[in-house]
């Protein structure tokens, strides 16, 4: 079968192709034609009569008409709505009008698909590398020990801006002040560790007054408690674009930092961002919890509450994207709080470098399509220790990056 067209010489993209991307929730893919653009590739999704999810290039071999404008035929075939050419689930042509002989080259690309954690995942790169074991772990989304739900947001910004947003939750203090924000977010210390294709940012806020969102959640389980809490945020990134955040609160001083969360409530904010184009993406998210699993009213409350919080992020991120596009070539400045996102960008650059044989522009150190200075961020990650002396980076000891509470100098010293 034919392979998907690869970006041409010197084409820049900031997303790897050899990766699993969540294309849709499992209930969205059925005996219907669902067109999506994933990593710049138009793809049509459907299920065979036996329930197998299928992902084919959304362009007929004959005249490139979108197959998503056609219809399903029989057990597993899709019929082009223009001239009636049919393809099976593997992309091979099975029927051509007005002729008995089928051109042996007549096929469309069939993308590897995996159904896991309530999502349908697709691999837009080299099919030979599509190992299902590489699908990011988001088991909380369908684990019977957890309850939750989520939604999909189409965001008009680069997926990397959402990764940046989720790797640094100090923004909650300013963007989400009425729900989950708290002054301790920017006052508390944090630790960043990384290994291979993962990055983890850990932050504890001890003995604080709970923000409204978490006060209500804790009172679901302990209705009479109205005291201080120990709060945690443990951000777990898996390249290129999945972030599962372990969050929660417990009654202050009851042992949560040491592993005893019995006097608290734990949630997982599940996020996976799928690039559509260089400046748009599909953002699939869910919130799973470990308390009151049988109460649908709490599931609905949390889903809608988190949805409102994410809408505030969406407004800010789309405005940031417009600012980036209005200032081409502008290099991002980095603060201590950016240490986690700097490592994520470095990992993505490694993935792009591994694909550079078919995309020679993938490792250029110029600004990306959204004018994000990826090369500058990679350099910053590599020299974080040196920059720490100037108050710009985070302190580095081995593979551990630590936030410094009192930087020696700020952006003013660099002339901003």
C-alpha positions as CSV (number, residue, x, y, z in Angstrom):
1,X,0.0,0.0,0.0
2,X,1.1,3.5,-0.6
3,X,2.9,5.5,2.2
4,X,1.7,8.9,3.4
5,X,3.3,11.8,1.8
6,X,6.2,13.2,3.9
7,X,6.9,16.9,4.4
8,X,9.3,18.2,1.7
9,X,12.9,19.3,2.0
10,X,13.5,22.0,4.7
11,X,9.9,21.8,5.9
12,X,9.6,22.7,9.6
13,X,7.1,20.9,11.9
14,X,7.1,20.9,15.6
15,X,5.4,17.5,16.1
16,X,6.8,14.1,15.6
17,X,5.1,11.6,13.3
18,X,6.3,8.4,14.9
19,X,4.0,8.6,17.9
20,X,0.6,7.6,19.0
21,X,-2.0,10.4,19.0
22,X,-5.5,10.2,20.4
23,X,-7.8,11.0,17.5
24,X,-11.2,10.7,19.2
25,X,-13.1,9.2,22.0
26,X,-14.0,5.6,21.4
27,X,-17.8,6.4,21.2
28,X,-17.2,8.9,18.4
29,X,-15.9,6.3,16.0
30,X,-18.6,4.0,14.8
31,X,-20.5,3.0,11.6
32,X,-20.1,6.5,10.4
33,X,-17.3,8.5,8.6
34,X,-15.4,10.7,10.9
35,X,-12.9,13.0,9.2
36,X,-10.0,14.4,11.2
37,X,-6.7,16.0,10.5
38,X,-4.0,14.4,12.6
39,X,-0.4,15.8,12.4
40,X,-1.2,17.5,9.1
41,X,-2.7,14.3,7.6
42,X,-6.3,14.2,6.6
43,X,-7.7,10.9,7.9
44,X,-11.1,9.3,7.9
45,X,-12.1,7.0,10.8
46,X,-14.8,4.4,11.0
47,X,-15.5,0.9,12.4
48,X,-16.0,-2.3,10.5
49,X,-19.2,-4.3,11.2
50,X,-17.2,-6.4,13.7
51,X,-16.2,-3.3,15.6
52,X,-12.6,-2.8,14.5
53,X,-11.6,0.8,14.2
54,X,-10.1,1.9,10.8
55,X,-8.1,4.9,9.8
56,X,-7.5,5.6,6.1
57,X,-6.1,8.5,4.2
58,X,-9.0,10.8,3.5
59,X,-8.3,11.1,-0.3
60,X,-9.4,8.7,-3.0
61,X,-6.6,7.2,-5.1
62,X,-8.4,8.2,-8.3
63,X,-9.0,12.0,-8.0
64,X,-8.2,12.8,-4.4
65,X,-11.8,13.4,-3.5
66,X,-12.3,13.1,0.3
67,X,-13.4,9.6,1.2
68,X,-15.2,11.0,4.2
69,X,-17.8,12.4,1.6
70,X,-18.6,8.8,0.6
71,X,-20.4,6.1,2.6
72,X,-19.7,2.7,4.1
73,X,-20.5,-0.5,2.1
74,X,-20.8,-4.0,3.3
75,X,-18.8,-5.3,6.3
76,X,-15.7,-3.1,6.2
77,X,-15.5,-1.1,2.9
78,X,-15.7,2.6,2.2
79,X,-17.0,3.9,-1.1
80,X,-15.8,7.2,-2.6
81,X,-18.7,9.5,-3.0
82,X,-17.3,10.9,-6.3
83,X,-16.9,7.9,-8.6
84,X,-17.8,4.9,-6.4
85,X,-14.4,3.3,-6.0
86,X,-14.4,1.1,-2.9
87,X,-11.6,0.3,-0.5
88,X,-11.3,-2.3,2.2
89,X,-10.2,-1.7,5.8
90,X,-6.5,-2.1,4.7
91,X,-6.9,0.5,2.0
92,X,-6.9,-1.8,-1.0
93,X,-9.3,-1.0,-3.8
94,X,-12.0,-3.7,-4.2
95,X,-14.3,-2.2,-6.8
96,X,-14.0,0.2,-9.8
97,X,-17.0,1.4,-11.8
98,X,-17.4,0.2,-15.5
99,X,-14.4,-2.2,-15.4
100,X,-13.6,-5.7,-14.1
101,X,-9.8,-5.2,-13.7
102,X,-8.7,-3.3,-10.7
103,X,-5.5,-1.3,-11.1
104,X,-3.0,-3.0,-8.8
105,X,-1.7,0.4,-7.6
106,X,-5.1,1.4,-6.5
107,X,-4.9,1.9,-2.7
108,X,-5.0,4.5,0.0
109,X,-2.8,4.5,3.1
110,X,-4.1,2.6,6.1
111,X,-2.8,4.0,9.4
112,X,-2.1,1.8,12.4
113,X,-4.9,2.2,15.0
114,X,-5.1,1.1,18.7
115,X,-8.1,1.5,21.0
116,X,-7.1,2.1,24.6
117,X,-8.2,4.1,27.7
118,X,-11.5,5.1,26.0
119,X,-9.6,6.7,23.1
120,X,-8.9,5.7,19.5
121,X,-5.1,6.2,18.9
122,X,-3.5,6.6,15.4
123,X,0.1,6.4,14.3
124,X,0.8,8.9,11.5
125,X,4.4,7.9,10.9
126,X,6.3,4.8,9.8
127,X,3.8,1.8,10.3
128,X,6.7,-0.5,11.1
129,X,7.5,1.4,14.3
130,X,3.9,1.5,15.6
131,X,4.3,-0.5,18.8
132,X,1.0,-0.6,20.8
133,X,3.1,-0.8,24.0
134,X,4.1,2.8,23.3
135,X,0.5,4.1,23.8
136,X,0.7,6.4,26.8
137,X,-0.6,5.1,30.1
138,X,-4.0,6.8,30.8
139,X,-5.6,3.8,32.5
140,X,-7.4,5.9,35.1
141,X,-9.8,6.8,32.3
142,X,-11.3,3.3,32.3
143,X,-10.1,1.7,35.5
144,X,-13.0,0.5,37.7
145,X,-11.1,1.9,40.8
146,X,-11.6,5.3,39.4
147,X,-14.6,7.3,38.1
148,X,-14.6,10.2,35.7
149,X,-15.4,11.7,32.3
150,X,-14.1,14.3,29.9
151,X,-14.4,16.2,26.7
152,X,-12.6,17.3,23.5
153,X,-11.6,20.9,22.8
154,X,-10.5,22.1,19.4
155,X,-7.9,24.8,20.3
156,X,-6.5,27.3,17.9
157,X,-2.9,27.1,19.1
158,X,0.1,24.9,18.8
159,X,-0.1,21.7,20.9
160,X,3.2,22.7,22.5
161,X,1.6,25.8,24.1
162,X,-0.8,23.5,26.0
163,X,2.1,21.3,27.0
164,X,3.9,24.4,28.4
165,X,0.7,25.4,30.2
166,X,0.2,22.1,31.9
167,X,3.9,21.6,32.9
168,X,3.8,24.9,34.9
169,X,0.7,25.1,37.1
170,X,1.7,28.4,38.7
171,X,-0.6,30.0,36.1
172,X,-3.5,28.7,38.1
173,X,-2.9,31.5,40.6
174,X,-3.6,34.1,38.0
175,X,-5.8,32.5,35.3
176,X,-8.0,30.4,37.7
177,X,-8.1,32.5,40.8
178,X,-11.8,31.8,41.5
179,X,-11.6,28.0,41.4
180,X,-8.2,26.2,41.8
181,X,-5.8,29.1,42.2
182,X,-3.9,29.9,45.4
183,X,-1.0,32.1,46.3
184,X,1.0,29.1,47.4
185,X,1.3,28.0,43.8
186,X,4.0,30.5,43.0
187,X,5.5,30.6,46.5
188,X,6.2,26.8,47.0
189,X,9.2,24.9,45.8
190,X,9.1,22.2,43.1
191,X,11.3,19.5,41.6
192,X,11.7,18.5,38.0
193,X,13.1,15.1,37.0
194,X,13.4,13.5,33.5
195,X,14.2,10.2,32.0
196,X,14.0,9.1,28.3
197,X,10.6,10.2,27.0
198,X,9.2,11.4,30.3
199,X,9.4,14.5,32.6
200,X,7.9,14.8,36.1
201,X,7.3,18.0,38.0
202,X,6.4,17.6,41.7
203,X,5.0,20.3,44.0
204,X,3.7,20.1,47.5
205,X,1.8,22.9,49.3
206,X,1.5,22.1,53.0
207,X,-0.9,23.5,55.6
208,X,-2.7,25.9,53.3
209,X,-6.3,27.0,53.0
210,X,-7.9,24.9,50.2
211,X,-9.1,26.7,47.1
212,X,-12.9,26.5,46.5
213,X,-12.7,23.6,44.0
214,X,-10.7,21.4,46.4
215,X,-12.5,22.4,49.5
216,X,-15.8,21.1,48.0
217,X,-14.1,17.9,46.8
218,X,-12.7,17.1,50.2
219,X,-16.1,17.8,51.8
220,X,-17.6,15.1,49.6
221,X,-15.8,12.6,51.7
222,X,-15.4,14.6,55.0
223,X,-18.4,17.0,55.1
224,X,-17.5,18.4,58.5
225,X,-13.9,19.2,57.8
226,X,-13.1,22.9,57.4
227,X,-9.4,23.2,58.2
228,X,-6.1,23.5,56.3
229,X,-4.9,20.9,53.8
230,X,-1.8,19.5,52.3
231,X,-2.1,19.9,48.5
232,X,-0.1,18.1,45.8
233,X,0.5,18.4,42.1
234,X,2.6,15.7,40.4
235,X,2.8,16.3,36.7
236,X,3.8,13.3,34.6
237,X,4.6,14.0,30.9
238,X,5.0,11.3,28.2
239,X,6.3,12.5,24.9
240,X,5.2,13.9,22.7
241,X,2.0,15.3,24.1
242,X,0.4,13.4,27.0
243,X,0.3,14.7,30.5
244,X,-1.4,12.9,33.5
245,X,-1.5,15.1,36.6
246,X,-1.8,13.5,40.0
247,X,-3.7,16.2,42.1
248,X,-5.5,16.3,45.4
249,X,-5.7,17.5,49.0
250,X,-5.7,15.8,52.4
251,X,-6.3,17.1,55.9
252,X,-3.1,18.9,56.9
253,X,-0.6,16.8,58.8
254,X,-2.2,13.4,58.2
255,X,0.7,11.9,56.2
256,X,-0.1,12.6,52.6
257,X,3.5,13.7,51.7
258,X,4.7,10.3,53.1
259,X,2.2,8.3,51.0
260,X,-0.9,8.1,53.3
261,X,-3.7,9.8,51.4
262,X,-6.5,8.1,53.4
263,X,-7.6,11.5,54.8
264,X,-7.8,13.1,51.5
265,X,-9.1,12.9,47.9
266,X,-7.1,12.2,44.8
267,X,-7.8,13.1,41.2
268,X,-6.0,12.6,37.9
269,X,-6.3,15.3,35.3
270,X,-5.7,13.3,32.0
271,X,-4.6,15.4,29.0
272,X,-3.5,14.3,25.6
273,X,-3.0,16.9,22.8
274,X,-3.0,15.9,19.2
275,X,-1.5,18.3,16.7
276,X,-3.9,19.1,13.8
277,X,-1.7,21.7,12.1
278,X,1.2,23.8,13.3
279,X,-1.1,26.2,15.0
280,X,-4.2,24.1,15.9
281,X,-4.8,20.9,17.9
282,X,-7.3,18.5,19.3
283,X,-7.2,18.5,23.1
284,X,-8.7,15.4,24.7
285,X,-9.0,15.5,28.5
286,X,-10.7,13.8,31.4
287,X,-10.8,14.1,35.2
288,X,-10.8,10.8,37.2
289,X,-11.3,10.6,40.9
290,X,-10.9,8.0,43.7
291,X,-13.8,9.1,45.9
292,X,-17.6,8.5,45.8
293,X,-17.3,6.4,42.7
294,X,-21.0,5.6,42.5
295,X,-22.2,9.3,42.4
296,X,-22.8,10.4,38.9
297,X,-23.7,13.9,40.1
298,X,-20.1,14.3,41.3
299,X,-18.8,13.0,37.9
300,X,-20.9,15.5,36.1
301,X,-20.0,18.4,38.5
302,X,-16.3,17.7,38.1
303,X,-16.5,17.4,34.3
304,X,-18.3,20.7,33.9
305,X,-16.2,22.4,36.5
306,X,-13.0,21.4,34.9
307,X,-14.4,22.3,31.5
308,X,-14.9,25.8,32.8
309,X,-11.4,26.0,34.1
310,X,-10.0,24.7,30.7
311,X,-12.1,27.3,28.9
312,X,-10.1,30.0,30.7
313,X,-6.9,28.3,29.5
314,X,-8.3,28.1,26.0
315,X,-8.9,31.9,25.9
316,X,-5.4,32.6,27.1
317,X,-3.6,30.1,24.9
318,X,-5.4,31.3,21.7
319,X,-4.5,34.9,22.6
320,X,-0.9,33.8,23.1
321,X,-0.9,32.1,19.7
322,X,-2.1,35.3,18.1
323,X,0.7,37.1,19.9
324,X,3.3,34.7,18.6
325,X,2.0,35.0,15.0
326,X,2.1,38.8,15.3
327,X,5.7,38.7,16.4
328,X,7.5,36.3,14.0
329,X,11.0,35.3,15.1
330,X,10.5,36.2,18.7
331,X,12.4,34.0,21.1
332,X,10.7,32.9,24.3
333,X,12.3,34.0,27.6
334,X,12.5,31.4,30.3
335,X,11.9,31.6,34.1
336,X,12.5,29.1,36.8
337,X,8.9,27.9,36.4
338,X,9.6,26.9,32.8
339,X,12.1,24.1,33.7
340,X,9.6,21.3,33.0
341,X,8.4,22.6,29.7
342,X,12.0,23.2,28.6
343,X,12.7,19.5,29.1
344,X,9.6,18.5,27.1
345,X,10.7,20.5,24.2
346,X,14.2,19.0,24.3
347,X,12.6,15.5,24.2
348,X,10.5,16.5,21.2
349,X,13.5,17.8,19.4
350,X,15.2,14.4,19.9
351,X,12.2,12.7,18.4
352,X,12.3,15.1,15.4
353,X,16.0,14.5,15.0
354,X,15.3,10.7,14.8
355,X,12.9,11.4,11.9
356,X,15.2,13.9,10.2
357,X,16.1,11.4,7.4
358,X,12.8,12.2,5.8
359,X,12.4,15.7,7.1
360,X,15.6,17.6,6.8
361,X,14.2,20.8,8.1
362,X,13.0,19.2,11.3
363,X,16.0,20.2,13.4
364,X,16.5,23.8,12.2
365,X,17.2,26.1,15.1
366,X,15.1,28.9,13.7
367,X,11.6,29.7,15.0
368,X,8.9,27.2,14.3
369,X,5.7,27.7,12.4
370,X,4.2,29.4,15.4
371,X,7.4,31.3,15.8
372,X,8.2,29.4,19.0
373,X,12.0,29.4,19.4
374,X,12.4,25.6,20.0
375,X,16.1,25.8,19.4
376,X,16.5,28.4,22.0
377,X,14.5,26.4,24.5
378,X,16.6,23.3,23.8
379,X,19.8,25.4,24.3
380,X,18.3,26.7,27.5
381,X,17.6,23.2,28.8
382,X,21.2,22.2,28.0
383,X,22.6,25.2,29.8
384,X,20.1,25.5,32.7
385,X,22.9,25.3,35.2
386,X,24.8,28.2,33.7
387,X,21.7,30.3,33.3
388,X,20.9,29.8,37.0
389,X,23.7,32.0,37.9
390,X,22.0,34.9,36.1
391,X,18.6,34.2,37.6
392,X,17.1,32.9,34.4
393,X,17.3,29.1,34.6
394,X,16.6,26.5,37.3
395,X,19.3,24.9,39.4
396,X,20.6,21.6,38.1
397,X,22.1,18.8,40.1
398,X,22.6,15.7,38.0
399,X,19.2,14.9,36.4
400,X,17.3,16.9,38.9
401,X,16.2,20.5,38.2
402,X,15.1,22.6,41.2
403,X,13.3,25.9,41.4
404,X,15.1,28.7,43.2
405,X,12.9,30.9,45.4
406,X,15.1,34.0,45.1
407,X,16.7,34.4,41.6
408,X,19.6,36.7,41.5
409,X,18.3,38.7,38.6
410,X,15.3,38.7,36.3
411,X,14.3,39.7,32.8
412,X,15.1,43.3,33.4
413,X,18.8,42.4,33.5
414,X,18.5,40.9,30.0
415,X,17.0,44.2,28.7
416,X,13.3,43.2,28.3
